[in-house]
Amino acid sequence: MTRIAMPIIDTMLSEKFEDCSFYHIYSINLGKLEAEPIIVNAQNLLLNIPEWINEWEITDVIANGMNKLSISYFSETKINLFVGVEINTPERLIEDYLMGTLKSNTQNIAN
């Protein structure tokens, strides 16, 4: 099973992983979306990224911008990281992920 975390502000991907209103967590099994996303309030989650990544069994993260500490953490834990992704609706980004067309763009990373 794949579990994807995505930072959301209003109804779109947040510009920064660390600055959002909430996270959508999607479950994908055998290449198909299992259910509607779980919505987790962002408040206090960033104080302990490893704990909530383990709790929600996150395997992938989709983000536009991310600070270097977060990038380093995800790289060290072998979480699949899509960073520099163009801001769009979560539904569209998940569709791109499922189609295999979602790509990182390191030139688009916000600091």
PECORSUL-V225112 format. One line per field, one symbol per residue. psi: psi as a letter, one per 30 degrees, with the letter a starting at -180 (. if undefined). burial: + if it has 24 or more other ideal C-beta (glycine too) atoms within 12 Angstrom, else -. Layout:
psi = ???
burial = ???
//
This chain:
psi = kkkkkkkkkcglklfkefilelkkjkkkkhgkkelllkkkkfkfeffieeefeeeghkfkkkldlkleeeeeeeeeggkkkjkgkkkaleeeeeeeeefgfkkljffgkk.
burial = -++++++++---++++++++-+++++++----+---++-+-+--++--+--++--+-+++++++++---++-++----+-+++++++--+--++--+----+-+----++-
//
